């Protein structure tokens, strides 16, 4: 198992999967299919398959089975359950099921809370929980966790720069989501320098950091700079993981967004549709990332005058978000805000105001009356 973990750390996913499968077969033969050893090996096989690009929804059953095997032999408060819970929670989130992901990740973080701050099991579980919070639109809750982990990595002897860089990227992503653009840029550039020096310019970690830099530059209005970073990320991914992976779809979608912002909506629409086809093929039509892609495609279609198609995409996105996170989630409110603008442009001002009121009620409940998104919708309502 240690050999498989080492191969994963070096991004040798095919070799890691081969080793993990052999270890799993050996563990079942020597210790039994329901042994702790078999559960650990099965979990590592899942991790290697996930890193190889297999859909999260297909990996959830074996991950849950491994968790069940460990729960059958350990007490409910045993910290050794945390790694399995974090894996299940992370896969559930990646598969778009946030309501299943949150309790698993919260429980994992709680189980390791009493361990020393530098314990790797605690770091791993807390990182997974912070990743979820950041992606779920709660960067303010994620940042204190990330910064505690960053302090652990910076204090380590000897210093593991690759692990430090990975935390810096996660901190930067949360900082960007919390509108700390200067901090995000500083941490991303620091991480990228380390990754390129140690892992090489074609590492998938480098690709992810270029993608994060693209997101930051896009937020700052530097669309040409964002396009450059996205294209660098895509080139590495195409070389490493092939043309039909979900990460390729995400890169294409990002390129499409800035292509539209740079004025070429026809090319952007083509890229969005290509990204959607790849992602739906891998993850199915009901994944929350599909909803985000539907929204971005709808925005371009709206620009091109394809109003009815845009309306249908918004409705699909709303339905996906409601299934994933409930009818009162912030993502549902975001869709409602976009639908209101579509109604306004179609001349339905009363309908637009009513839809905005629904979105505002959700934002006030979930984010508070002083949040920037709530304030922005109030401005939009005033304009209607």
Protein Blocks (a to p, Z undefined) as FASTA:
>chain_A
ZZmmmmmmnopaklmmmmmmmmmmmmmmmnopkbmklmmmmmmmmmmmmmnopafklmmm
mmmmmmmmmmmmpcfklmklmmmmmmmmmmmmmnopaklmmmmmmmmmmmmmmpcfklmk
lmmmmmmmmmmmmmnopamlmmmmmmmmmmmmmmpccddfklmmmmmmmmmmmmmmnopa
klmmmmmmmmmmmmmmmnopkbfklmmmmmmmmmmmmmnopaklmmmmmmmmmmmmmmmn
ojkbfklmmmmmmmmmmmmmnopaklmmmmmmmmmmmmmmmnopkbfklmmmmmmmmmmm
mmnopamlmmmmmmmmmmmmmmmnojkbfklmmmmmmmmmmmmmnopamlmmmmmmmmmm
mmmmmnopkbmklmmmmmmmmmZZ
